[in-house]
């Protein structure tokens, strides 16, 4: 697994942990903040996955040339 995919997996784990914590929070503002942070981690994970795909495409194109 690439470094980017490892990082994406860690980000997704952090997002899940934040969602679990948010579910236990009774204050709406705290819950919303934690859910927003979780969404940020999900977006960062998607970015890392896209970087991995781009890196693979570059490697594949350089191998075929």
C-alpha positions in Angstrom: 0.0 0.0 0.0 1.3 3.4 -0.9 2.1 6.2 1.6 -0.8 8.2 0.3 -3.3 5.3 0.8 -1.9 4.7 4.3 -2.4 8.3 5.1 -5.9 8.2 3.7 -6.7 5.2 5.9 -5.4 7.1 9.0 -7.5 10.1 8.1 -10.6 8.0 7.7 -9.9 6.4 11.1 -9.7 9.9 12.7 -12.9 10.9 11.0 -14.7 7.8 12.4 -13.3 8.5 15.9 -14.6 12.1 15.7 -18.0 10.9 14.7 -18.2 8.5 17.6 -17.2 11.3 20.0 -19.7 13.6 18.4 -22.5 11.1 18.9 -21.9 11.2 22.6 -21.9 15.0 22.9 -25.1 16.5 24.1 -24.2 20.1 23.1 -25.3 20.7 19.5 -22.5 23.2 18.8 -19.8 20.6 20.0 -21.4 17.9 17.9 -21.5 20.1 14.8 -17.8 21.1 15.2 -16.7 17.5 15.6 -18.8 16.4 12.6 -17.3 19.2 10.6 -13.8 18.1 11.6 -14.7 14.5 10.6 -15.9 15.8 7.1 -12.6 17.6 6.8 -10.7 14.4 7.4 -12.8 12.6 4.9 -12.0 15.2 2.3 -8.3 15.0 3.1 -8.5 11.2 2.7 -10.1 11.6 -0.7 -7.4 14.0 -1.7 -4.7 11.5 -0.7 -6.5 8.8 -2.7 -6.6 11.0 -5.7 -2.9 11.8 -5.4 -2.2 8.0 -5.3 -4.3 7.5 -8.5 -2.3 10.3 -10.2 1.0 8.9 -9.1 0.0 5.5 -10.4 -1.1 7.0 -13.7 2.2 8.8 -14.1 4.2 5.7 -13.3 2.1 3.6 -15.7 2.6 6.1 -18.5 6.3 6.3 -17.9 6.6 2.5 -18.0 4.7 2.2 -21.3 6.9 4.8 -22.9 
